[in-house]
Amino acid sequence: MKLVVFSHKLVWKSDSSAIGYATDGGFVFHMKALSELFDETTIVVPFSPVPKPNGEVPFIGHNIRIVPLENIDAVKGNRKLKFPIWLLKNSGTILSLINKADAVHVPIPSDMGTIPMVLANMMSKPLYVRHCGNWFIQATKAEKFWKWFMEKYAGGKNVMLATGGAATPPSARNKNIDWIFSTSLTTEELDALKGSEHVIYNNSPKLIIACRQEKEKGVDTVLAAMHLLKSRYPDITLDVLGDGEYIPQLIDIAEKLGLSQQVIFHKKVGHDRVIELMRAADIFTYPTRASEGFPKVVLEAMASGLPVITNPVSVLPQLLSTGGGILLKHDTAQELANSIEHMILNPEEYKQMQQKAQDIVKQFSLENWRDTIGTH
């Protein structure tokens, strides 16, 4: 059976890859896992002529090939005006690939995936749609369309999965839509991380956060909490992982709060380096206010034995339901500071949180992700 995937994920040429291409983030791991369900997997993605080596992950998998298309974002001009021209240039390739495939997969939100999704449905191709945003929030016309489409067409040969989790199914209108989690960790990695222990030495907590650096992710709240704790815990530190438009402002905030020597901005790093830094940390602070789907980085932190402090957003209350961290009652720096100090002053409870964090992530392996999709 042949699968074709249409994604907005940017790729570039790489000598490190057996098939010649690489990208960043968890996309490669998902594609490798999916490819194991099919005889052939073709991945259609935008191409960058300039490599981005920071955090590069080479493509691997079973009988995978990449079909690179022009990156619409690299063309000057208004995106809404550029898209019809881009589509006209690439429609022949898109239609041909859909026609030759036995099944079509599109992760959304993505305009790169929307047109193939509609075309595949019109051509009666088995369709697998994975909604990767926050299923409960549709602010734009596009977001409302994606949810409408999934609720209308889920069922039969169309598999529609919403990234996230809750006690009830995603849709009351169409019971054929199910939840799916997101992960970047194999069973082997989870086993290797099992038993990782962290001790907050000399009351000097090592905090860490990893995400796209935007204001809604709450790194400014972590810095403010550190400022509140600094007089009692002068050696408190923070590792900030991830790139983003908010980094210059965060550097400025850290400087104004007198924290420049205690905060390291690593920017974008690879998966292995993320795990390495997490294993060296004590607490994963994630006071996000963003519209989250299923943040893989929280699983990575919990698998590394890190208790998590976060807001009750999206699936995060479910992940911490067994006690693998602390859910903030109020989105304030003082509340976060109090939670950090609680872990410092209660080492036995902190140790229990580590164990509970690692216990719950056992069910979230890439193999389980693959097999859940394969069952559908």
VEXFIRO-9320 format. One record per residue (C-alpha): x, y, z. Coordinates in Angstrom, 2 decimals. Layout:
! VEXFIRO-9320
@c1:X; c2:Y; c3:Z .
...
This chain:
! VEXFIRO-9320
@c1:0.00; c2:0.00; c3:0.00 .
@c1:1.33; c2:3.43; c3:-1.00 .
@c1:0.93; c2:6.53; c3:1.18 .
@c1:1.44; c2:10.15; c3:0.14 .
@c1:1.86; c2:12.85; c3:2.80 .
@c1:1.36; c2:16.57; c3:2.20 .
@c1:2.91; c2:18.80; c3:4.86 .
@c1:4.07; c2:22.40; c3:5.30 .
@c1:7.27; c2:21.20; c3:7.06 .
@c1:10.31; c2:22.85; c3:5.46 .
@c1:13.11; c2:20.51; c3:4.32 .
@c1:16.61; c2:20.99; c3:2.93 .
@c1:19.39; c2:18.94; c3:1.37 .
@c1:21.57; c2:17.04; c3:3.85 .
@c1:24.54; c2:14.71; c3:3.41 .
@c1:23.64; c2:13.17; c3:6.78 .
@c1:20.49; c2:11.60; c3:5.37 .
@c1:20.40; c2:8.37; c3:3.38 .
@c1:17.65; c2:9.86; c3:1.22 .
@c1:19.30; c2:13.27; c3:0.96 .
@c1:16.98; c2:15.48; c3:3.02 .
@c1:16.58; c2:16.72; c3:6.58 .
@c1:14.33; c2:18.98; c3:8.65 .
@c1:13.96; c2:19.76; c3:12.36 .
@c1:11.58; c2:18.89; c3:15.20 .
@c1:9.55; c2:15.72; c3:15.58 .
@c1:8.23; c2:15.46; c3:12.00 .
@c1:10.93; c2:12.96; c3:10.97 .
@c1:10.07; c2:10.64; c3:13.86 .
@c1:6.38; c2:10.69; c3:12.94 .
@c1:7.12; c2:9.99; c3:9.27 .
@c1:9.46; c2:7.11; c3:10.15 .
@c1:6.77; c2:5.55; c3:12.33 .
@c1:4.06; c2:6.01; c3:9.68 .
@c1:6.28; c2:4.58; c3:6.94 .
@c1:6.40; c2:1.29; c3:8.85 .
@c1:2.68; c2:0.84; c3:8.15 .
@c1:3.04; c2:1.16; c3:4.36 .
@c1:5.02; c2:-0.35; c3:1.47 .
@c1:5.99; c2:3.09; c3:0.15 .
@c1:5.70; c2:6.60; c3:1.63 .
@c1:6.04; c2:9.76; c3:-0.44 .
@c1:6.40; c2:13.02; c3:1.51 .
@c1:5.54; c2:16.26; c3:-0.33 .
@c1:7.01; c2:19.29; c3:1.43 .
@c1:8.37; c2:22.79; c3:0.73 .
@c1:12.09; c2:23.00; c3:0.04 .
@c1:14.69; c2:25.45; c3:1.31 .
@c1:17.87; c2:25.85; c3:-0.79 .
@c1:19.63; c2:27.06; c3:2.38 .
@c1:20.27; c2:24.35; c3:5.01 .
@c1:19.34; c2:25.06; c3:8.64 .
@c1:21.79; c2:22.87; c3:10.57 .
@c1:20.71; c2:23.91; c3:14.09 .
@c1:18.57; c2:21.07; c3:15.35 .
@c1:18.77; c2:19.22; c3:12.02 .
@c1:17.17; c2:15.76; c3:11.92 .
@c1:17.89; c2:13.62; c3:8.82 .
@c1:14.98; c2:11.70; c3:7.31 .
@c1:14.94; c2:7.97; c3:7.97 .
@c1:12.28; c2:5.32; c3:7.56 .
@c1:10.95; c2:2.44; c3:5.48 .
@c1:11.02; c2:3.13; c3:1.74 .
@c1:10.56; c2:6.91; c3:2.09 .
@c1:11.07; c2:9.44; c3:-0.68 .
@c1:10.85; c2:13.22; c3:-0.58 .
@c1:9.14; c2:15.32; c3:-3.27 .
@c1:10.33; c2:18.91; c3:-2.71 .
@c1:8.16; c2:21.80; c3:-3.89 .
@c1:8.93; c2:25.50; c3:-4.03 .
@c1:8.57; c2:27.15; c3:-0.63 .
@c1:5.79; c2:29.69; c3:-1.01 .
@c1:7.05; c2:31.64; c3:2.00 .
@c1:10.34; c2:32.33; c3:0.20 .
@c1:8.56; c2:34.18; c3:-2.61 .
@c1:8.14; c2:37.92; c3:-2.07 .
@c1:4.63; c2:39.32; c3:-1.88 .
@c1:1.32; c2:38.79; c3:-0.11 .
@c1:0.75; c2:35.12; c3:0.76 .
@c1:-2.93; c2:35.19; c3:-0.21 .
@c1:-1.98; c2:36.46; c3:-3.66 .
@c1:0.98; c2:34.09; c3:-4.05 .
@c1:-0.89; c2:30.92; c3:-3.13 .
@c1:-3.12; c2:30.63; c3:-6.26 .
@c1:-0.06; c2:31.07; c3:-8.49 .
@c1:1.88; c2:28.49; c3:-6.47 .
@c1:-1.06; c2:26.10; c3:-6.67 .
@c1:-1.40; c2:26.52; c3:-10.42 .
@c1:2.30; c2:25.70; c3:-10.89 .
@c1:2.16; c2:22.61; c3:-8.67 .
@c1:-1.37; c2:21.29; c3:-9.23 .
@c1:-0.24; c2:18.74; c3:-11.83 .
@c1:2.30; c2:17.23; c3:-9.42 .
@c1:-0.19; c2:17.20; c3:-6.54 .
@c1:-2.96; c2:15.54; c3:-8.57 .
@c1:-0.57; c2:12.96; c3:-10.01 .
@c1:0.75; c2:11.98; c3:-6.58 .
@c1:-2.76; c2:11.68; c3:-5.12 .
@c1:-3.88; c2:9.58; c3:-8.08 .
@c1:-0.94; c2:7.15; c3:-7.73 .
@c1:-1.35; c2:6.76; c3:-3.97 .
@c1:-3.56; c2:4.28; c3:-2.13 .
@c1:-4.01; c2:6.65; c3:0.83 .
@c1:-3.40; c2:10.32; c3:1.56 .
@c1:-2.26; c2:11.85; c3:4.85 .
@c1:-2.40; c2:15.56; c3:5.73 .
@c1:-1.44; c2:17.08; c3:9.07 .
@c1:-3.28; c2:20.35; c3:9.64 .
@c1:-3.34; c2:23.30; c3:10.20 .
@c1:-1.60; c2:23.77; c3:6.85 .
@c1:-2.55; c2:25.38; c3:3.55 .
@c1:-0.05; c2:22.96; c3:1.99 .
@c1:-2.28; c2:20.15; c3:3.22 .
@c1:-5.72; c2:21.70; c3:2.78 .
@c1:-5.93; c2:21.56; c3:-1.01 .
@c1:-4.66; c2:17.93; c3:-1.22 .
@c1:-7.12; c2:17.03; c3:1.56 .
@c1:-10.05; c2:18.37; c3:-0.44 .
@c1:-8.81; c2:16.89; c3:-3.72 .
@c1:-8.22; c2:13.46; c3:-2.16 .
@c1:-11.75; c2:13.48; c3:-0.78 .
@c1:-13.15; c2:14.44; c3:-4.18 .
@c1:-11.14; c2:11.62; c3:-5.77 .
@c1:-12.47; c2:9.13; c3:-3.17 .
@c1:-9.02; c2:8.32; c3:-1.85 .
@c1:-8.74; c2:6.93; c3:1.70 .
@c1:-7.81; c2:9.97; c3:3.76 .
@c1:-6.00; c2:10.30; c3:7.08 .
@c1:-6.23; c2:13.77; c3:8.61 .
@c1:-4.38; c2:14.61; c3:11.83 .
@c1:-5.47; c2:17.85; c3:13.51 .
@c1:-2.36; c2:19.13; c3:15.33 .
@c1:-3.67; c2:22.37; c3:16.84 .
@c1:-6.05; c2:22.95; c3:19.73 .
@c1:-9.23; c2:21.14; c3:18.73 .
@c1:-11.36; c2:23.20; c3:21.12 .
@c1:-10.40; c2:26.63; c3:19.74 .
@c1:-11.21; c2:27.75; c3:16.19 .
@c1:-10.51; c2:31.45; c3:15.85 .
@c1:-10.00; c2:31.77; c3:12.08 .
@c1:-12.10; c2:30.83; c3:9.06 .
@c1:-9.49; c2:28.22; c3:8.10 .
@c1:-9.62; c2:26.61; c3:11.56 .
@c1:-13.41; c2:26.49; c3:11.42 .
@c1:-13.24; c2:24.91; c3:7.95 .
@c1:-10.81; c2:22.18; c3:9.05 .
@c1:-13.03; c2:21.20; c3:11.96 .
@c1:-16.15; c2:21.26; c3:9.77 .
@c1:-14.46; c2:19.09; c3:7.16 .
@c1:-13.35; c2:16.51; c3:9.71 .
@c1:-16.76; c2:16.34; c3:11.35 .
@c1:-18.48; c2:15.97; c3:7.99 .
@c1:-16.25; c2:13.34; c3:6.42 .
@c1:-14.82; c2:11.26; c3:9.28 .
@c1:-15.75; c2:7.60; c3:9.10 .
@c1:-15.60; c2:4.77; c3:6.60 .
@c1:-12.28; c2:4.95; c3:4.78 .
@c1:-11.53; c2:8.42; c3:6.18 .
@c1:-9.54; c2:8.42; c3:9.42 .
@c1:-9.76; c2:11.73; c3:11.32 .
@c1:-7.75; c2:12.17; c3:14.52 .
@c1:-7.47; c2:15.22; c3:16.78 .
@c1:-4.21; c2:15.72; c3:18.65 .
@c1:-4.93; c2:16.07; c3:22.34 .
@c1:-6.93; c2:14.14; c3:24.89 .
@c1:-9.98; c2:14.30; c3:27.14 .
@c1:-12.43; c2:12.02; c3:28.93 .
@c1:-14.94; c2:12.46; c3:26.11 .
@c1:-14.50; c2:12.09; c3:22.30 .
@c1:-13.43; c2:15.21; c3:20.38 .
@c1:-16.73; c2:15.67; c3:18.56 .
@c1:-20.33; c2:15.26; c3:19.60 .
@c1:-21.34; c2:15.60; c3:15.93 .
@c1:-19.22; c2:12.73; c3:14.62 .
@c1:-18.15; c2:9.90; c3:16.92 .
@c1:-15.69; c2:8.64; c3:14.28 .
@c1:-13.18; c2:11.33; c3:15.26 .
@c1:-10.79; c2:10.08; c3:17.93 .
@c1:-8.00; c2:11.54; c3:20.02 .
@c1:-4.35; c2:10.92; c3:19.18 .
@c1:-1.35; c2:11.90; c3:21.25 .
@c1:1.93; c2:13.26; c3:19.91 .
@c1:5.39; c2:12.05; c3:20.83 .
@c1:9.00; c2:11.83; c3:19.67 .
@c1:10.10; c2:9.03; c3:22.00 .
@c1:10.55; c2:5.38; c3:21.08 .
@c1:10.07; c2:2.54; c3:23.55 .
@c1:13.85; c2:2.10; c3:23.56 .
@c1:14.36; c2:5.76; c3:24.51 .
@c1:11.72; c2:5.56; c3:27.24 .
@c1:13.41; c2:2.48; c3:28.67 .
@c1:16.82; c2:4.20; c3:28.56 .
@c1:15.43; c2:7.22; c3:30.41 .
@c1:13.59; c2:5.13; c3:32.99 .
@c1:14.99; c2:5.60; c3:36.46 .
@c1:16.58; c2:8.97; c3:35.75 .
@c1:16.88; c2:10.66; c3:39.13 .
@c1:17.20; c2:14.35; c3:39.91 .
@c1:18.22; c2:15.90; c3:43.20 .
@c1:18.08; c2:19.64; c3:43.86 .
@c1:21.53; c2:20.13; c3:45.37 .
@c1:22.19; c2:22.90; c3:47.90 .
@c1:18.73; c2:24.35; c3:47.29 .
@c1:19.91; c2:25.50; c3:43.85 .
@c1:17.21; c2:24.46; c3:41.37 .
@c1:18.08; c2:24.06; c3:37.70 .
@c1:15.01; c2:25.08; c3:35.71 .
@c1:14.44; c2:24.33; c3:32.04 .
@c1:11.88; c2:25.21; c3:29.38 .
@c1:11.77; c2:24.13; c3:25.73 .
@c1:9.35; c2:25.51; c3:23.15 .
@c1:8.92; c2:27.99; c3:20.34 .
@c1:9.86; c2:31.25; c3:22.03 .
@c1:6.69; c2:33.34; c3:21.87 .
@c1:5.17; c2:35.50; c3:24.58 .
@c1:2.27; c2:33.10; c3:25.15 .
@c1:4.65; c2:30.31; c3:26.18 .
@c1:5.34; c2:32.07; c3:29.49 .
@c1:9.13; c2:32.29; c3:29.67 .
@c1:8.74; c2:35.86; c3:30.93 .
@c1:6.75; c2:34.42; c3:33.86 .
@c1:9.59; c2:31.99; c3:34.61 .
@c1:12.09; c2:34.87; c3:34.66 .
@c1:9.86; c2:36.88; c3:36.99 .
@c1:9.52; c2:33.85; c3:39.30 .
@c1:13.30; c2:33.45; c3:39.35 .
@c1:13.63; c2:37.09; c3:40.36 .
@c1:11.27; c2:36.47; c3:43.30 .
@c1:13.32; c2:33.44; c3:44.39 .
@c1:16.79; c2:34.83; c3:43.81 .
@c1:17.34; c2:36.25; c3:47.30 .
@c1:16.66; c2:32.84; c3:48.90 .
@c1:18.17; c2:30.70; c3:46.12 .
@c1:20.96; c2:32.79; c3:44.60 .
@c1:22.25; c2:29.93; c3:42.42 .
@c1:18.94; c2:29.26; c3:40.64 .
@c1:19.44; c2:28.79; c3:36.86 .
@c1:17.32; c2:28.44; c3:33.74 .
@c1:18.02; c2:26.78; c3:30.36 .
@c1:15.82; c2:28.19; c3:27.58 .
@c1:15.59; c2:25.90; c3:24.53 .
@c1:14.03; c2:26.92; c3:21.25 .
@c1:14.10; c2:29.72; c3:18.73 .
@c1:11.52; c2:32.43; c3:18.19 .
@c1:10.68; c2:36.08; c3:17.75 .
@c1:10.43; c2:36.74; c3:21.50 .
@c1:14.05; c2:35.90; c3:22.36 .
@c1:15.39; c2:39.50; c3:22.13 .
@c1:12.72; c2:40.67; c3:24.57 .
@c1:13.46; c2:37.75; c3:26.91 .
@c1:17.18; c2:38.58; c3:26.90 .
@c1:16.28; c2:42.16; c3:27.79 .
@c1:13.95; c2:41.04; c3:30.61 .
@c1:16.64; c2:38.74; c3:32.04 .
@c1:19.14; c2:41.59; c3:31.99 .
@c1:16.78; c2:44.03; c3:33.71 .
@c1:16.02; c2:41.46; c3:36.42 .
@c1:19.71; c2:40.82; c3:37.05 .
@c1:19.52; c2:37.26; c3:35.74 .
@c1:21.81; c2:37.43; c3:32.70 .
@c1:24.42; c2:35.17; c3:34.30 .
@c1:21.82; c2:32.61; c3:35.36 .
@c1:19.87; c2:32.19; c3:32.13 .
@c1:21.26; c2:30.42; c3:29.06 .
@c1:19.47; c2:30.85; c3:25.72 .
@c1:20.41; c2:27.76; c3:23.72 .
@c1:18.05; c2:28.59; c3:20.83 .
@c1:17.24; c2:25.65; c3:18.54 .
@c1:18.94; c2:22.34; c3:19.40 .
@c1:18.49; c2:18.76; c3:18.24 .
@c1:16.40; c2:16.08; c3:19.90 .
@c1:19.36; c2:14.36; c3:21.56 .
@c1:20.62; c2:17.66; c3:23.01 .
@c1:17.15; c2:18.45; c3:24.37 .
@c1:17.12; c2:15.15; c3:26.26 .
@c1:20.69; c2:15.70; c3:27.46 .
@c1:19.85; c2:19.11; c3:28.91 .
@c1:16.66; c2:17.81; c3:30.50 .
@c1:18.56; c2:15.03; c3:32.25 .
@c1:20.85; c2:17.71; c3:33.73 .
@c1:17.94; c2:19.87; c3:34.97 .
@c1:15.64; c2:19.61; c3:38.02 .
@c1:12.27; c2:21.13; c3:37.10 .
@c1:10.48; c2:21.67; c3:33.79 .
@c1:8.71; c2:25.03; c3:34.02 .
@c1:6.03; c2:25.50; c3:31.36 .
@c1:3.53; c2:28.24; c3:32.31 .
@c1:2.08; c2:28.31; c3:28.80 .
@c1:-0.90; c2:30.46; c3:27.90 .
@c1:-0.83; c2:29.32; c3:24.27 .
@c1:-3.42; c2:27.24; c3:22.44 .
@c1:-1.71; c2:23.87; c3:22.85 .
@c1:-2.53; c2:20.59; c3:21.14 .
@c1:-0.35; c2:17.90; c3:22.68 .
@c1:3.08; c2:19.41; c3:23.49 .
@c1:5.65; c2:16.64; c3:22.89 .
@c1:8.23; c2:18.51; c3:24.95 .
@c1:6.25; c2:17.90; c3:28.14 .
@c1:6.41; c2:14.15; c3:27.49 .
@c1:10.17; c2:14.44; c3:26.90 .
@c1:10.56; c2:16.25; c3:30.21 .
@c1:8.46; c2:13.71; c3:32.13 .
@c1:10.26; c2:10.79; c3:30.49 .
@c1:13.53; c2:12.37; c3:31.66 .
@c1:12.24; c2:12.27; c3:35.23 .
@c1:11.47; c2:15.99; c3:35.47 .
@c1:8.44; c2:17.11; c3:37.47 .
@c1:6.47; c2:19.65; c3:35.42 .
@c1:4.95; c2:22.95; c3:36.56 .
@c1:2.40; c2:24.21; c3:34.05 .
@c1:-0.97; c2:25.86; c3:33.51 .
@c1:-4.17; c2:23.80; c3:33.07 .
@c1:-4.16; c2:24.18; c3:29.27 .
@c1:-5.46; c2:21.60; c3:26.77 .
@c1:-4.20; c2:18.07; c3:27.58 .
@c1:-1.76; c2:19.15; c3:30.31 .
@c1:-4.15; c2:18.48; c3:33.25 .
@c1:-4.57; c2:14.93; c3:31.96 .
@c1:-0.81; c2:14.38; c3:31.74 .
@c1:-0.34; c2:15.56; c3:35.32 .
@c1:-3.45; c2:13.84; c3:36.68 .
@c1:-1.44; c2:11.16; c3:38.48 .
@c1:0.88; c2:13.63; c3:40.19 .
@c1:3.86; c2:14.10; c3:37.88 .
@c1:4.06; c2:17.78; c3:38.68 .
@c1:2.03; c2:20.82; c3:39.72 .
@c1:-0.84; c2:22.52; c3:37.89 .
@c1:-0.83; c2:26.24; c3:38.60 .
@c1:-4.05; c2:27.62; c3:40.06 .
@c1:-3.19; c2:31.14; c3:38.98 .
@c1:-1.10; c2:32.27; c3:36.02 .
@c1:1.27; c2:34.47; c3:38.02 .
@c1:4.99; c2:34.61; c3:38.72 .
@c1:4.30; c2:34.36; c3:42.46 .
@c1:2.31; c2:31.15; c3:42.02 .
@c1:5.08; c2:29.69; c3:39.90 .
@c1:7.73; c2:30.75; c3:42.43 .
@c1:5.70; c2:29.14; c3:45.23 .
@c1:5.46; c2:25.88; c3:43.26 .
@c1:9.21; c2:25.81; c3:42.56 .
@c1:9.94; c2:26.44; c3:46.24 .
@c1:7.48; c2:23.71; c3:47.26 .
@c1:9.52; c2:21.18; c3:45.27 .
@c1:12.76; c2:22.43; c3:46.81 .
@c1:11.44; c2:22.17; c3:50.37 .
@c1:9.74; c2:18.79; c3:49.93 .
@c1:12.37; c2:16.40; c3:48.52 .
@c1:10.35; c2:13.24; c3:49.18 .
@c1:7.30; c2:14.60; c3:47.37 .
@c1:9.59; c2:15.83; c3:44.58 .
@c1:10.98; c2:12.31; c3:44.22 .
@c1:7.47; c2:10.86; c3:44.04 .
@c1:6.61; c2:13.35; c3:41.29 .
@c1:9.60; c2:12.12; c3:39.28 .
@c1:8.42; c2:8.53; c3:39.52 .
@c1:4.83; c2:9.39; c3:38.63 .
@c1:5.99; c2:11.47; c3:35.67 .
@c1:7.95; c2:8.55; c3:34.25 .
@c1:5.17; c2:6.06; c3:34.96 .
@c1:2.53; c2:7.92; c3:32.92 .
@c1:4.65; c2:8.44; c3:29.80 .
@c1:5.07; c2:4.69; c3:29.23 .
@c1:1.89; c2:4.67; c3:27.16 .
@c1:3.11; c2:7.47; c3:24.86 .
@c1:5.77; c2:5.76; c3:22.75 .
@c1:6.17; c2:6.25; c3:19.00 .
@c1:5.38; c2:2.58; c3:18.54 .
@c1:2.09; c2:3.01; c3:20.39 .
@c1:1.36; c2:6.14; c3:18.31 .
@c1:2.03; c2:4.18; c3:15.12 .
@c1:-0.03; c2:1.18; c3:16.16 .
@c1:-2.96; c2:3.37; c3:17.26 .
@c1:-3.05; c2:4.92; c3:13.79 .
@c1:-2.52; c2:1.50; c3:12.20 .
@c1:-5.56; c2:0.12; c3:14.03 .
@c1:-7.71; c2:2.86; c3:12.51 .
